[in-house]
Amino acid sequence: MQELVLTVSLLAIAAVAGAFLHVLRGLALQPRASAEADGLARLRQRILWCAGLVGVVIAVATLLPWPHAVPAGHGVVPVHVRGSVWAWELDRTSLPVGVPVVFHVTSSDVNHGFGVFDPKGRLLFQTQAMPGWVNKVAWTFTEPGRYRVLCLEYCGLVHHGMTAELEVGSTS
Amino acid sequence: MTMHTVAQRAVPALEPARLALVLGGLVFLLMMLLGFLMKASQAELVPLEPQLFYEIMTAHGIGMVGTAGLTGIAVLWHFLGRHLELDERIFWAFLGLFLSGVVAIMGGIFLGGFAAAWTFLYPLPAVSGGVWSPTVAVLYLVGLALVGVGFLLVHLECARALRAGWGGLSRALAWPLLLRGAQEPVPPPTVVAAAAVTIFNTLGLVFGAAVIVISILEILLPGVSLDPLLAKNMIYFFGHVFINATIYMAVIAVYEIIPLYTRRSWKTTRIFAGAWSVVLFFVMAVYPHHLLQDTVMPGWALVVGQVLSYGSAVPLVAVTTFGLLAYLYRSGARLDLPASLLVLGVAGWTAGVMPAWVDGIIVVNKVMHNTLWVPGHFHMYLILGQVAMVWGTLLWLARGSSGSGLGRSDRLLFGLYLLGGAGLTLGFLVAGASSVPRRWAVHDPAWTVHDLPGVFFALLILVAACGFFAKALPGLVAAGEERRA
């Protein structure tokens, strides 16, 4: 996911830079005729239509199914998580592979960010830990290993020390 | 109704907006130095204790946001004052409130140890783990309130002047032109932009003031409390609207100055009026994209946050960016340093919006939110966007439009700034894509590979910005003395 996001963003930034460089190279060219001005208006209209179309496609592709959906019923492993300055409290830290896990995340004091990183240090998912509210996030681990929990919402002077570990087993 | 359309009004001997821009330039340099120190600390080149790091982070954040606001509103005031009669005493009062607020905020941070980040996310100011006292938290919040009241005063004066000059905010927004296809006279782009910003920033400031007051009451009166989710909504509504307003105010300089180079006046067309009306609503409605990881938020609000996050980029790209490129193309303009920085400002803003809207997609946000991806995109549209526009305006006020192109030293400074800005922000994006968290005083050894180049690029920005300021200052001082004489 992260590589795709980086690539798309860099391409979009490059397109912006390219458009500006093209225009700056054309600064000293002869002034445009009115017919060309009409062409610019049509180009802008096309950009607007394309932007609208792309927007609809992106919205449908990324909102269906609903990204925050959590499974329920038998076979789902619940984990209750509470953040407080500056430690995580989890009711279980050994988790199975190949089974949906639903994290119920809250806080007893300030806002924290519950971010789970794979053994290679790649962020898999996150949700906010907020006093008085329980956010739910679901994940199915596919690889065994030691996963890290890091706080991703600034919560005071030991924010960077607010970590925990999850042990994901090799069988369900 | 008195119409003031294009008549240039006399500039007073000591123009407060010009003073605000000079002060803003100076504070930008100081805040850039703090940013450089943080990067150097994360790269393990400069030892900073976590407490000092987070104090500096809080000062850097609030300092940059406040200074972007100060310089943005100075640009708005300076150019709106060419079209409408504004009461200068209001801007002096704003400057007094702003500076009083800065003293309280910086005192709270560096004397009292307050380090709750500029977003003061409720209830963090009251819960420090014993690091700062309740009095210090109140001092910081009162400082914010003073600054906010100052901004509110200026916007209310702008609203008064717009109503007096154009017979109502809807006419200043060119809604008759938008809805009926005709309006006589048509408000200039500066008036349209000022009307939109005045409306949405006033609302943002009111919500910000409300959450500040409740945060203060919670500290002073046990038993008073606010729902943290409601507080988060209010803080992000205020924060999102305010930081966007800084850019939408600064872009007024582009509308006013670039036509002097292209000899093509920037006109308010129907599509221009429509784009600003869309901006007016989208800027306010899009803020839930800051709460995409709060799954207890209503689903429809998160959908609105995602969809409008993308939609907000469309009026920018299709109107301001496209408009600037169309005005420039084949214009024969010879861009000097001020004009180059203004053009860079629009380019950097547009480029920075790209990774920002991508982060506004919920599935992307799950793995990018609160990583260095976030400072990646907002530093891009601030350093290469809003701040570049402010440097361009300062230099233009000092030197005017030379029409002589870029000299050797100008080219060098511009190149350093562009290289530093692009290098730092792209480095942030790459680090974010590698899952490095933001706002961490201590970095894992594996992350410092991303920090070391950042130190170098931050230094380039600082050197170039010092050069811009040094080039602008003599001209601004001389211009001030000339006016007094």
Interface residues (C-beta under 8 A of the other chain):
Chain A: M1 Q2 E3 V5 L6 V8 S9 L10 A12 I13 V16 A17 A19 F20 V23 L24 G26 L27 A28 L29 Q30 P31 R32 L40 R44 I47 L48 A51 G52 G55 I58 A59 T62 L63 W66 P67 H68 V85 W86 D109 V110 N111 G113 G115 F117 G121 R122 L123 L124 F125 Q126 T127 Q128 M130 P131 G132 W133 V134 N135 K136 V137 L150 L152 E153 Y154 C155 G156 L157 V158 H159 H160 G161
Chain B: P50 Q51 Y54 A115 A116 A117 T119 L121 P123 L124 V127 S128 G129 V131 D227 P228 L229 K232 I271 L291 Q293 D294 T295 V296 G299 L302 V303 Q306 V307 Y310 G311 V314 V317 A318 T321 F322 L325 A326 L328 Y329 R330 S331 G332 A333 R334 L335 V343 A347 T350 A351 M354 P355 V358 I361 I362 V363 V364 K366 V367 M368 H369 N370 T371 W373 L426 L429 V430 A433 S434 S435 P437 R439 W440 A441 V442 D444 A446
